[in-house]
Structures are given as structure tokens and as C-alpha cells.
Amino acid sequence: MRRFLGVAAGSTLLAAIVAPSALAQFAPVAPESTNAEGIRDSWLFVSIFVFGIFVLVEGLLVAFIIRYRRRGRPRFEDGAPVHGATRLELMWTAFPVVVLFLIGAFVFIELPGIKDVPEAAAGEERLEIKVVGRQFYWQYEYPNGVIAIDQMRAPEGVPVSLEVTAPDTDVIHSWWIPALGGKIDAIPGIRNETWFRAEAEGTYSGQCAELCGLEHAQMLASVEVMSSEEFDAWLEQRRAEQDAGSGELAKEEWEGVCAKCHGMNGEGGIGPRIAGSPTLTDPEALAVLVRNGRRTMPAVGSGWTDEQIAELADYLTENPPSGS
Ligand code: CUA
């Protein structure tokens, strides 16, 4: 008995030495928001038990295989019958209870910090962004009516609460920027809430985390975090551009909404080739198509404003897709 415990302890020790570097490969990305920290800490806490139990069980398994191998005994010989081992039985009952209690307690302590948007301090800046998941893009709606696709901008150090949803005609998607917190489903007709407060400037990338159709893998998202002043300037400029019917939005619509299925140059992909189609530059025909879809094409632009469609038609008139 002492010998297998020795083997088990030895392999535990070896694993503990190898573990930190090996474990790092599986660890969540470095958190950049307090709610993401809570998720990472819970992951690490649970991992300690998962890893320890894995090593203990596998170590004992290997030790028992070696110790109790047949060694030339007759094939059908039974071992000595063993009845009762009260101490061992109590141990393997109490130990899991304690482990589950510790994990449960830790997660319940962390959960409010992950889930709940922190209470606003007096005079503290706040931002609310509506996040709409659609086949196969993310649309963001800022409080001043600015619309953006796939790439979100946000100010550093400001709590940003997100209202995550999907149109009734769409399917379930899932918003997930790992460095900025956990994923939350975008469900047609339901408003889910999450939040983040980015601690450093930079671009954090993520991905739709719910299989939502053929182009699910293309449904990337990112959050570019900038200083508060830069963000305010960007938001104002975007508002002015949108009023003037020019600017980045149309390009984001083409690349984020059309090109994922029809190819960057309209050369065709899972959707047909559209380069050269007169519909692209005719706002009325384009409106009917993107608002209603056609055959297997989803209604990608249902709920789009007339400006959104007009901008796209203008953009495609000025930058006709080359087709190759
Ligand atoms: Cu949207 Cu996967």
C-alpha cells in the first residue's frame, strides 16, 4: 500500500512541476476587465481541484495496474474478499462534499462581480451600447444613434453596459470578447445584459460563440478601447458622417454583412457572385433585397434605416466590387 501511495505522490509532484507552463496554454486569455478577472479566478480555483483529482485518480490507476498485475497466477483465480473499510469510505464521501462546497462558495462569491453592472458612483461616466447579433454580423447602436458593425469602440475605464439581443427573424448568437468578460447569448426577442470596464487601451477580439449557420466562423467581433477623449471625438465624428451620409458605416456594412457570404470583391462564396449586379447600386432594389432576404439569403437588413441602405448603395456605386 505504501508503495502505490509513493507512486501516486511522486506523479503528483512531477505534475505540479510541469503544470504551471502546461496549464498556461489552457488558461483563459489575460483579463482586461474586472468581470473577466472574476471568470479567470473561478476557472483557476476549479482547475486546482480538477487537476489534483485527475493526477490522484490516474496515479492510483497506474499504481494499481502495476501492483496487481497477474504475475503468472491462474487466469480465473479470485482475490481475497474484502469487506468494509470504514475510514476509507468516510474519506471518499467527505472529500467530494468539501470540494463541492468550496467550489460552490467561491463561485457564489465571485458571481455578482461577474454578472452585475457596478453601481454608478455620483457623476461617474457611463455608456450603454445595444449589441444585436445577426446572421452573420454584430450591429452596435450607441446612445446618440451611431451605428457600427463588427468593430465596437469603447472608452477606457468607463463601465459599458451592453444590451445583447437579436431580431425576431434571426437565430441565437452569443457575444463573447474573452478579455472583457463572459459570453452572453443574443436571443431573438430577449434582452440580455452584460458589461465591461476595459482597463487598458487596445483592441480585444472575440467571436460569436453559438453555432448560427454556415458563416458562424466569420462572425468575428472586436472592441477597440481608446481614451475617453478619443472615444468622444470618434462618436461625434461618426454622428456627423452618418448625418452627411458618408463615412465608414457603408464600408463596414459591405465587409461585415455582404462580403462574408458573397466574397470581398463580390466574386461569390457561400452566396452567389454579385459583382456587376444592378441591384447593388439601386437603393430601392437593394432595400427590398436586404430587408426581406431572398431564397436562402437571410433578411440581413431587416430593421435597417433608409440611411443605412442609401449609404451602402452610394458606397457600392463609388467602389463597385471587382468580381475577382
Ligand atoms: Cu452568430 Cu455564430
Boltz pocket constraint, residues with backbone or C-beta under 6 A from the ligand:
constraints:
  - pocket:
      binder: B
      contacts: [[A, 133], [A, 134], [A, 135], [A, 136], [A, 172], [A, 173], [A, 174], [A, 208], [A, 209], [A, 210], [A, 211], [A, 212], [A, 213], [A, 216], [A, 217], [A, 219]]
      max_distance: 6.0
